[in-house]
Amino acid sequence: MNERDDVINTLRRLFKGGLLRRMPRSNDDSQIIMALSLLGLDPNQIYDESDINVELSAWLDGIADENGTADYVAMRRDLVDHGFLRRATDGAIYRISRERIDDTLSEAARSVNPKAIFTELELERHQRKEAFRQ
């Protein structure tokens, strides 16, 4: 289980180069990303594929390069493959695996906002550029 500081450090490292272009290669890193992506969804609700797509697309907006392979379709597949999403055999409905999220993120880590971390890093990068110009 990843604690809050671990998640923040992971996101800072992943966003250091800018927008995500693909899902992280490290299994631990990708599981953090996957678990965080589902926190806005209710694990007691049933979702169809379009609901999941909309949520993942909105979650990735602003932190993932739309021209890269970190897209909502690939992410949805990864979420199913890694057990974060349970899909009905006919593929029509999805459920969130609360247990999988619980195994990945501590309660405190769930409050981490990836977009805020990304924005903070972008601000730091801008400040360094401005300081260099002076």
C-alpha positions as CSV (number, residue, x, y, z in Angstrom):
1,M,0.0,0.0,0.0
2,N,1.3,3.4,-1.0
3,E,1.3,6.2,1.5
4,R,0.6,9.9,0.7
5,D,4.2,10.9,0.4
6,D,5.1,7.9,-1.8
7,V,2.3,8.9,-4.2
8,I,3.3,12.5,-4.3
9,N,6.9,11.6,-5.0
10,T,5.9,9.1,-7.7
11,L,3.7,11.8,-9.4
12,R,6.5,14.4,-9.2
13,R,8.9,12.0,-10.8
14,L,6.4,10.9,-13.5
15,F,5.5,14.5,-14.3
16,K,9.0,15.8,-14.2
17,G,9.3,15.6,-18.0
18,G,5.9,17.1,-18.6
19,L,2.7,15.4,-19.7
20,L,2.4,11.7,-19.4
21,R,3.0,10.2,-22.9
22,R,2.3,6.6,-21.9
23,M,1.4,4.6,-18.8
24,P,4.5,4.1,-16.6
25,R,6.5,1.0,-17.2
26,S,6.9,0.3,-13.5
27,N,4.1,-1.8,-12.2
28,D,4.0,0.1,-8.9
29,D,3.8,3.5,-10.7
30,S,1.1,2.4,-13.1
31,Q,-1.0,1.0,-10.3
32,I,-0.8,4.3,-8.4
33,I,-2.0,6.1,-11.6
34,M,-4.8,3.5,-12.1
35,A,-6.0,3.6,-8.5
36,L,-6.1,7.4,-8.5
37,S,-8.0,7.6,-11.8
38,L,-11.0,5.8,-10.2
39,L,-11.3,7.7,-7.0
40,G,-14.1,9.9,-8.5
41,L,-16.3,6.9,-9.2
42,D,-18.7,5.2,-6.7
43,P,-17.6,1.6,-6.2
44,N,-21.3,0.7,-5.4
45,Q,-22.5,1.9,-8.8
46,I,-22.6,0.0,-12.1
47,Y,-21.2,1.9,-15.1
48,D,-21.4,1.4,-18.8
49,E,-18.3,1.7,-21.0
50,S,-19.2,5.3,-22.1
51,D,-19.4,6.4,-18.4
52,I,-15.9,5.0,-17.8
53,N,-14.6,6.5,-21.0
54,V,-15.9,10.0,-20.0
55,E,-14.5,9.8,-16.5
56,L,-11.0,8.5,-17.6
57,S,-10.9,11.1,-20.4
58,A,-11.6,13.9,-18.0
59,W,-9.2,12.5,-15.4
60,L,-6.4,12.4,-18.0
61,D,-7.1,15.9,-19.4
62,G,-4.3,18.2,-18.4
63,I,-1.9,15.5,-17.3
64,A,-1.6,13.2,-20.3
65,D,-0.4,14.0,-23.8
66,E,-3.4,13.4,-26.1
67,N,-1.0,12.4,-28.8
68,G,0.7,9.7,-26.7
69,T,-0.5,6.3,-25.7
70,A,-1.8,7.3,-22.2
71,D,-5.3,7.5,-23.5
72,Y,-8.6,6.6,-21.9
73,V,-9.1,3.5,-24.0
74,A,-5.7,2.0,-23.2
75,M,-6.2,3.0,-19.6
76,R,-9.6,1.3,-19.4
77,R,-8.1,-1.9,-20.7
78,D,-5.2,-1.7,-18.2
79,L,-7.7,-1.1,-15.4
80,V,-9.6,-4.3,-16.3
81,D,-6.4,-6.3,-16.8
82,H,-5.0,-5.2,-13.4
83,G,-8.3,-5.8,-11.6
84,F,-9.2,-2.2,-10.8
85,L,-12.3,-2.5,-13.0
86,R,-14.5,-5.6,-13.2
87,R,-16.2,-6.0,-16.5
88,A,-19.2,-8.2,-17.2
89,T,-18.5,-11.1,-19.6
90,D,-20.5,-9.3,-22.3
91,G,-18.5,-6.1,-21.7
92,A,-21.6,-4.0,-21.2
93,I,-21.1,-3.0,-17.6
94,Y,-18.2,-2.2,-15.2
95,R,-17.8,-2.0,-11.5
96,I,-15.0,-0.5,-9.5
97,S,-12.9,-2.8,-7.3
98,R,-12.7,-1.0,-4.0
99,E,-10.5,-3.9,-2.7
100,R,-7.9,-3.3,-5.4
101,I,-7.8,0.5,-4.7
102,D,-7.6,-0.3,-0.9
103,D,-4.6,-2.5,-1.6
104,T,-2.9,0.2,-3.6
105,L,-3.5,3.5,-1.8
106,S,-3.7,4.4,1.8
107,E,-6.6,6.6,2.9
108,A,-4.3,9.6,3.1
109,A,-2.9,9.0,-0.4
110,R,-6.4,9.2,-1.8
111,S,-6.4,13.0,-1.2
112,V,-3.5,13.5,-3.6
113,N,-4.6,15.5,-6.7
114,P,-2.4,14.6,-9.7
115,K,-3.5,17.7,-11.6
116,A,-2.4,19.9,-8.7
117,I,1.0,18.1,-8.6
118,F,1.4,18.6,-12.3
119,T,0.5,22.3,-12.0
120,E,2.9,22.8,-9.1
121,L,5.7,21.2,-11.2
122,E,4.9,23.4,-14.2
123,L,5.0,26.5,-11.9
124,E,8.4,25.4,-10.5
125,R,9.7,24.9,-14.1
126,H,8.5,28.3,-15.1
127,Q,10.1,30.0,-12.1
128,R,13.4,28.3,-12.8
129,K,13.3,29.5,-16.4
130,E,12.5,33.1,-15.2
131,A,15.3,33.0,-12.7
132,F,17.7,31.7,-15.4
133,R,16.8,34.6,-17.7
134,Q,17.6,37.2,-15.0
